[in-house]
Amino acid sequence: MENLISLVNKLQRACTALGDHGEGSTLPTLWDSLPVIAVVGGQSSGKSSVLESVVGKDFLPRGSGISQGAPWFCNYTELMVKENTQNSCTLRIKDSQILVTSLLIYSFVALPNCIILAISPANQDLATSDAIKISREVDPKGERTFGVLTKIDLMDKGTYAVDILEGRSYRLPHPWIGVVNRSQQDINKNVDMIAARLREREYFASTPQYKHLTDRMGSEHLAKILSKHLENVIKSRIPGLQSLITKTTAELETELHCLGKPIAADAGVRLLPVVYLRIGTRFYNLTICMHVFSYKSQDMHFMGKLYTIMEICRMFDGIYKEHLDGARPGGEKIYYIFDNQFPVALKRLQFEKHLSMENVKKLVTQADGYQPHLIAPEQGYRRLIESCLVSIRGPAEATIDAVHGILKELVHKSIKETHELKQFPTLRVEVSNAAFKSLDRMRDESKKNTLKLVDMECDYLTVDFFRKLPQDVEKGGNATHSIFDRYTDSYLKRIGTNVLAYVDMLFPVQTKQLSKLLDEDPEVMDRRANLAKRLELYRSAQAEIDAVEWAK
Ligand SMILES: Nc1nc2c(ncn2[C@@H]2O[C@H](COP(=O)(O)OP(=O)(O)OP(=O)(O)O)[C@@H](O)[C@H]2O)c(=O)[nH]1
């Protein structure tokens, strides 16, 4: 029995790990593979009494008509798994009153994993036994049927059940087992199970007709036989389950591999995913990392403490990452800054005003100096573009500050949500100081690099854009303007329009591109998360089932 309990417990854990409760699983469910016992018999045949004496406990409600003569069903696995080593036991009964129709009863006992405990009272004709009738219909070979003969003590004087018990009256592959349960009088007198079993044993041993069968009779023997049978059935299913789990695990691994790593993991950044800020034509990443502690020591005790500290930091890390990844709230505010705040700030720059005719004229003439341009005001264009781009510095810096503010807020939140940190106030302060220090340092570096990027954008103009501009010559016009009409309104206006088009080309689309680039297909993301979770479950189920194998 102990073996069976530990075996079923392990399988139960495997089932629980897989979330396998018989529904919606891709595995032929483990529950389905585990045997279930149905105690079947006519009214008052002794079903409850047998069930209780097999378990060795009084647990069923008493009173006539409780089950209206229909079978009680007992999910043996549920019975076993809840039994701990102290022998406390919880049993879930599927009452026949719930299974109201005989159709349901048949569909239940017809299941190949259902073991039928066919209860027939010895004081009635076996030919009229309901249990044998049902068993014969759903299990014609009797392979799943255990014939149990009750009320042997109530047989007419001088009659004995030897022919049945020795399998001559009705042959079953599993030998018949006779039991003597407590009578109604015994129950009324509260005769306990131990005393009842003792008396049962004495009954068989002291009745000359049954003496030779004593070792094969009684409730205790029935419990043993049943346990052994269950153990064998369960074990016979294990190799199949194992190969199924191995196969499914391999399939999940392959599929996960095909999906690739999630963005954050690919970026390889421990604390924060990379935040891309597009300034000009390039992407710039604000990679913010944190190195909280670095200790060196040969001391094992110290190593233990260090391990604890690192574990707590890892938990903090995890929570912080969850905020950014979306598993916890907060990270989406960063996206809002790039998607909303930054473009709005750029719009406010109003390049059109900046490119007023006076300003264009001023910058173009200044750039020309004492040698007016001949074909196009090359230097003038460059100055105008530079003056526009330089004004982006302000919004870019403000964006970094805003992201920085959110990241700090998330550090605060994560610190609060890391329960383990509550226990160690000093560590808590250290972790938040280190995090803020890192964030400050990264903010400064990000600003420096972002501004450098703006400068780069000013220094190098996308030549293609100007090459594609419609040329006066190609239009059949005069490419060169007379020195006198060079600064006319229409000419200056065209320069302003070209510069604006160039600057617009750099910015309006940026956040869309950003979103597109970072926007992994949500279905793929969901699928990946789902697969990873299932894979983890299958691995723990595998470990549980391996342990069963090992314990064989
Ligand atoms: N003397 C004696 N009485 C028994 C034996 N088995 C059962 N009884 C008595 O028979 C009566 C019916 O037994 P139960 O175990 O309740 O039978 P059941 O099949 O569960 O009954 P229902 O649920 O009402 O169909 C009870 O009073 C039991 O004490 C037995 O082997 N010997």
The ligand as an SDF file (V2000), in Angstrom:
LIG
                    3D

 32 34  0  0  0  0  0  0  0  0999 V2000
  -23.5820   -9.7460    8.6350 N   0  0  0  0  0  0  0  0  0  0  0  0
  -23.1440   -9.0180    7.5820 C   0  0  0  0  0  0  0  0  0  0  0  0
  -23.7450   -7.8980    7.2640 N   0  0  0  0  0  0  0  0  0  0  0  0
  -23.2610   -7.1740    6.2050 C   0  0  0  0  0  0  0  0  0  0  0  0
  -22.1880   -7.6250    5.4280 C   0  0  0  0  0  0  0  0  0  0  0  0
  -21.9470   -6.7120    4.4700 N   0  0  0  0  0  0  0  0  0  0  0  0
  -22.8390   -5.7430    4.6430 C   0  0  0  0  0  0  0  0  0  0  0  0
  -23.6430   -6.0210    5.6830 N   0  0  0  0  0  0  0  0  0  0  0  0
  -24.7460   -5.2120    6.1650 C   0  0  0  0  0  0  0  0  0  0  0  0
  -25.6210   -5.0300    5.0890 O   0  0  0  0  0  0  0  0  0  0  0  0
  -26.1920   -3.7420    5.1300 C   0  0  0  0  0  0  0  0  0  0  0  0
  -25.9240   -3.0300    3.7980 C   0  0  0  0  0  0  0  0  0  0  0  0
  -24.5590   -2.8390    3.6560 O   0  0  0  0  0  0  0  0  0  0  0  0
  -23.9740   -1.6190    2.9130 P   0  0  0  0  0  0  0  0  0  0  0  0
  -22.5040   -1.7280    2.9370 O   0  0  0  0  0  0  0  0  0  0  0  0
  -24.5770   -0.3690    3.3780 O   0  0  0  0  0  0  0  0  0  0  0  0
  -24.5010   -1.9700    1.4510 O   0  0  0  0  0  0  0  0  0  0  0  0
  -24.5920   -1.0130    0.1930 P   0  0  0  0  0  0  0  0  0  0  0  0
  -24.5130   -1.8960   -0.9950 O   0  0  0  0  0  0  0  0  0  0  0  0
  -23.5820    0.0420    0.2790 O   0  0  0  0  0  0  0  0  0  0  0  0
  -26.0300   -0.4520    0.4030 O   0  0  0  0  0  0  0  0  0  0  0  0
  -26.7690    0.6680   -0.4840 P   0  0  0  0  0  0  0  0  0  0  0  0
  -25.8050    1.7560   -0.6310 O   0  0  0  0  0  0  0  0  0  0  0  0
  -27.9700    1.0040    0.3460 O   0  0  0  0  0  0  0  0  0  0  0  0
  -27.1220   -0.0060   -1.7520 O   0  0  0  0  0  0  0  0  0  0  0  0
  -25.5750   -3.0530    6.2990 C   0  0  0  0  0  0  0  0  0  0  0  0
  -26.4340   -3.1390    7.4060 O   0  0  0  0  0  0  0  0  0  0  0  0
  -24.3340   -3.8380    6.5860 C   0  0  0  0  0  0  0  0  0  0  0  0
  -23.9830   -3.8150    7.9570 O   0  0  0  0  0  0  0  0  0  0  0  0
  -21.5810   -8.8680    5.7770 C   0  0  0  0  0  0  0  0  0  0  0  0
  -20.6230   -9.3400    5.1370 O   0  0  0  0  0  0  0  0  0  0  0  0
  -22.1130   -9.5230    6.8550 N   0  0  0  0  0  0  0  0  0  0  0  0
  1  2  1  0
  2  3  2  0
  2 32  1  0
  3  4  1  0
  4  5  2  0
  4  8  1  0
  5  6  1  0
  5 30  1  0
  6  7  2  0
  7  8  1  0
  8  9  1  0
  9 10  1  0
  9 28  1  0
 10 11  1  0
 11 12  1  0
 11 26  1  0
 12 13  1  0
 13 14  1  0
 14 15  2  0
 14 16  1  0
 14 17  1  0
 17 18  1  0
 18 19  2  0
 18 20  1  0
 18 21  1  0
 21 22  1  0
 22 23  2  0
 22 24  1  0
 22 25  1  0
 26 27  1  0
 26 28  1  0
 28 29  1  0
 30 31  2  0
 30 32  1  0
M  END
$$$$
